[in-house]
Amino acid sequence: MHTPRPGRFIDPFTDFGFKRIFGSEPNKDLLIDFLNALLAGERVITDLTYDKTEQNGTLPGDRKVIFDLLCKGIDGEQFIIEMQRIRQDYFKDRCLYYVSSLIRDQVPVSLSKWNYLLKPVYLIGIMDFCFDDASDHDFIHRISLRYPSGEIFYNKLGFVYVEIPRFNKEEEQLCSSMDNWLFLLKHMNELDKLPLFLRKPVFEKLFEIAEVSNLTKEEKMAYDASLKQQRDWYATTESLLNEGERKGIEEGILLAKLETARKMKAKGLHEDLIRELTGLSVEEVKNA
């Protein structure tokens, strides 16, 4: 598991770091480059628009869905990007639920007739843990609907899971744009400068926006709170796992998020920013 620590550059595994790098309109070229590297040979993304990350159900009693990031390509294809920091018993189920909610929302409400034509939906999971049932040699898992022969059965639904702990390549072993991205995500807050072999415009911009000294006072406060929240998650997880328990991890994380939200509110941060950084709902932030 990734150990949170302060450094010259922000930690991309914090909520603040992840959303600053990949979740803001001025920096969407970074997300486009990352997705094109990850989906090389499958899809080329030329532009993206960000959608709201909190989705209501179709019925009053339906549970809300809150994504880390949700964006749409120029052809209407949708991408869910999730940063999952700790092992979760039903993470795969949650991913399927997220994807199915977007498929359900494609049903036009105002049309009496519909031909069932769907736009593609992809879920990208960047994981700070490893699946128990996955090969030790693979750090990227591409899941799609295929025939037993291996041919594609349906090409508009896909899952890509990246297991960061299994990515152990050294600098001299990096051989693709995807390798470069994963190396930086894993080691960014340990570095004190951009490595020479990665000097290209997209990574130069990445390091410029990721430098802690370039943050505004409010951004620095938000990052410090996010970093503390990450440390609290790590400590909670380690404590429970050392006792051989997983039960209660999610409750501990929620409590840490609520405590972080309370401290952010006390420092005067806007509730919309707090909700974006913590992933809490409007009601949870309001009542924190």
C-alpha positions in Angstrom: 0.0 0.0 0.0 1.2 3.5 -0.9 2.4 5.4 2.2 1.3 9.0 2.2 4.2 11.5 2.8 4.8 15.2 2.2 7.2 16.1 -0.6 8.0 18.8 -3.2 5.2 17.5 -5.4 1.6 16.6 -4.4 0.7 13.1 -3.8 -1.6 11.9 -6.6 -3.1 9.3 -4.3 -4.8 12.0 -2.2 -8.2 13.2 -3.2 -6.8 16.7 -3.8 -3.8 15.5 -5.8 -5.9 13.1 -8.0 -8.5 15.7 -8.9 -5.9 18.5 -9.4 -4.0 16.4 -11.9 -6.9 14.7 -13.7 -10.1 16.4 -12.7 -9.9 20.1 -13.7 -10.9 21.7 -17.0 -7.5 23.5 -17.5 -5.6 20.3 -17.0 -7.8 17.9 -19.0 -5.1 17.4 -21.6 -3.3 15.4 -18.8 -6.3 13.1 -18.5 -6.6 12.8 -22.2 -2.9 11.8 -22.5 -3.2 9.3 -19.7 -6.4 7.7 -21.1 -4.9 7.5 -24.6 -1.8 5.8 -23.2 -4.0 3.3 -21.2 -6.4 2.6 -24.1 -3.8 2.6 -26.9 -5.0 0.4 -29.7 -8.6 0.5 -28.5 -9.7 4.1 -28.7 -8.3 7.5 -29.5 -9.6 10.4 -27.4 -9.3 13.9 -28.8 -11.4 15.8 -26.3 -13.3 15.4 -23.1 -16.0 17.2 -21.1 -16.4 16.7 -17.4 -19.8 15.6 -16.0 -21.0 16.1 -12.5 -19.8 13.3 -10.3 -22.9 12.9 -8.2 -25.7 11.1 -9.9 -29.3 10.7 -8.6 -31.3 7.5 -9.1 -34.3 7.4 -11.4 -36.7 6.9 -8.4 -36.9 9.0 -5.2 -35.7 6.2 -3.0 -32.7 5.2 -5.2 -29.2 5.5 -3.8 -27.0 8.3 -5.1 -23.9 7.4 -7.0 -20.8 9.4 -6.4 -17.9 8.9 -8.9 -14.3 10.1 -8.4 -14.3 11.4 -12.0 -16.8 11.2 -14.8 -16.2 12.5 -18.3 -17.5 12.2 -21.8 -15.8 11.9 -25.2 -16.8 13.8 -28.3 -18.9 10.7 -29.5 -20.8 10.5 -26.3 -18.7 7.6 -24.8 -18.4 7.9 -21.0 -15.4 7.3 -18.8 -15.5 6.7 -15.0 -12.1 7.1 -13.4 -11.9 5.7 -9.9 -8.9 6.0 -7.5 -9.3 3.1 -5.0 -6.8 3.4 -2.2 -7.7 0.4 0.0 -9.0 -3.1 -0.6 -12.7 -3.3 -0.6 -14.6 -6.6 -0.4 -17.1 -5.8 -3.1 -15.1 -3.4 -5.3 -15.8 -5.3 -8.5 -19.5 -5.2 -7.6 -19.4 -1.5 -7.0 -17.7 -0.9 -10.4 -20.4 -2.9 -12.1 -23.1 -0.9 -10.3 -21.5 2.3 -11.3 -21.3 1.3 -15.0 -24.9 0.0 -14.9 -26.1 3.3 -13.5 -24.7 5.1 -16.5 -26.2 2.6 -18.9 -29.6 3.0 -17.2 -29.3 6.8 -17.5 -29.0 6.6 -21.3 -32.7 5.6 -21.6 -34.5 8.6 -23.0 -37.3 9.6 -20.7 -39.2 11.7 -23.3 -39.3 9.2 -26.1 -42.1 6.6 -26.4 -40.0 4.5 -28.8 -36.3 3.7 -28.3 -34.2 1.3 -30.4 -31.8 0.4 -27.4 -28.7 2.0 -29.1 -26.2 2.7 -26.3 -23.1 4.8 -26.1 -19.9 3.1 -24.8 -19.1 3.1 -21.1 -15.7 2.4 -19.7 -14.5 2.2 -16.1 -10.8 2.9 -15.3 -9.8 1.7 -11.8 -6.4 3.0 -10.5 -5.8 0.7 -7.5 -3.4 1.0 -4.6 -3.9 -2.7 -3.8 -4.0 -6.0 -5.8 -6.7 -8.4 -6.6 -6.4 -11.6 -4.7 -7.3 -13.7 -7.8 -5.1 -11.9 -10.4 -1.8 -13.0 -11.9 1.3 -11.7 -10.0 2.9 -10.9 -13.4 0.2 -8.5 -14.7 -0.4 -5.0 -13.4 -3.0 -4.0 -16.0 -6.2 -6.0 -16.4 -8.5 -5.3 -19.4 -11.9 -6.8 -19.0 -14.4 -7.0 -21.9 -17.2 -9.2 -23.3 -15.7 -11.8 -25.5 -16.6 -15.1 -27.1 -14.7 -18.2 -25.8 -12.5 -17.9 -29.0 -11.3 -14.5 -27.8 -13.1 -12.4 -30.4 -15.1 -9.4 -29.2 -18.7 -10.0 -28.5 -19.6 -6.4 -27.4 -17.3 -3.5 -27.8 -19.1 -0.8 -25.9 -18.5 -1.9 -22.3 -15.0 -2.2 -20.8 -13.1 -2.2 -17.5 -9.5 -1.4 -17.1 -7.9 -2.0 -13.7 -4.3 -0.8 -12.9 -2.6 -2.4 -9.8 0.0 0.2 -8.9 1.7 -2.0 -6.3 2.5 -4.6 -9.0 4.2 -2.0 -11.2 7.8 -2.4 -10.3 9.7 -1.2 -13.4 12.8 0.9 -13.0 13.7 3.9 -15.1 15.7 1.9 -17.7 12.8 -0.6 -18.1 10.2 2.0 -19.1 9.2 1.4 -22.7 5.9 3.1 -23.3 3.8 6.2 -22.5 1.8 4.0 -20.1 4.9 2.9 -18.3 5.9 6.6 -17.9 2.6 7.6 -16.5 2.5 4.7 -14.0 6.1 5.4 -12.9 5.2 9.0 -12.1 1.9 8.2 -10.3 3.8 5.7 -8.1 6.9 7.9 -7.4 5.8 11.5 -7.9 5.8 12.6 -4.3 9.2 10.9 -3.8 10.9 12.9 -6.6 12.6 16.3 -6.2 12.5 17.1 -10.0 11.2 15.8 -13.3 13.5 13.1 -14.5 15.4 14.0 -17.7 14.1 11.0 -19.7 10.5 12.3 -19.1 11.0 15.8 -20.4 8.1 16.2 -22.7 5.4 19.0 -22.6 2.7 16.9 -20.9 4.9 15.8 -18.0 6.5 19.3 -17.7 2.9 20.7 -17.2 2.2 17.9 -14.8 5.1 18.7 -12.6 4.4 22.4 -12.7 0.8 22.1 -11.4 1.9 19.4 -8.9 4.6 21.5 -7.2 3.4 22.3 -3.7 5.0 25.7 -3.7 2.8 26.7 -6.7 -0.5 26.1 -4.7 -2.5 29.1 -3.5 -3.0 29.4 0.3 -6.5 27.9 0.0 -5.2 25.0 -2.2 -2.4 24.3 0.3 -4.9 24.1 3.1 -7.1 21.7 1.1 -4.0 19.6 0.2 -2.8 19.4 3.8 -6.3 18.3 4.9 -6.4 15.7 2.1 -2.9 14.4 3.0 -3.9 14.1 6.6 -7.1 12.3 5.6 -4.9 9.9 3.5 -2.6 9.2 6.5 -5.7 8.6 8.7 -7.0 6.0 6.1 -3.6 4.4 6.0 -3.3 4.2 9.8 -6.9 2.8 10.1 -6.3 0.2 7.4 -3.0 -0.9 8.9 -4.5 -1.2 12.3 -7.4 -3.3 11.2 -5.4 -5.5 8.9 -2.8 -6.1 11.6 -5.7 -7.4 13.8 -6.8 -9.7 11.0 -9.9 -7.6 10.5 -11.4 -5.9 7.5 -14.8 -5.3 8.9 -15.2 -1.7 9.8 -12.6 -0.2 7.4 -15.2 1.7 5.5 -16.8 3.0 8.6 -13.4 4.2 9.8 -12.8 5.9 6.4 -16.2 7.7 6.5 -15.4 9.0 10.0 -12.0 10.3 8.8 -13.7 12.0 5.8 -16.3 13.6 8.1 -13.6 14.8 10.5 -11.6 16.3 7.5 -14.8 18.0 6.3 -15.4 19.5 9.7 -11.8 20.9 9.8 -12.1 22.3 6.3 -15.4 24.0 7.2 -13.7 25.5 10.3 -11.0 26.9 8.1 -13.6 28.5 5.8 -13.4 26.3 2.7 -16.5 26.3 0.5 -18.8 23.3 0.9 -18.6 22.6 -2.9 -14.8 22.3 -2.6 -15.0 20.2 0.5 -17.5 17.8 -1.2 -15.2 17.6 -4.3 -12.1 16.8 -2.2 -13.7 14.3 0.2 -16.2 12.6 -2.0 -18.9 13.1 0.6 -22.5 13.9 -0.4 -24.1 17.4 -0.1 -26.0 16.2 3.0 -22.9 14.7 4.7 -20.9 17.9 4.2 -23.7 20.0 5.4 -24.2 17.9 8.6 -20.4 17.4 9.3 
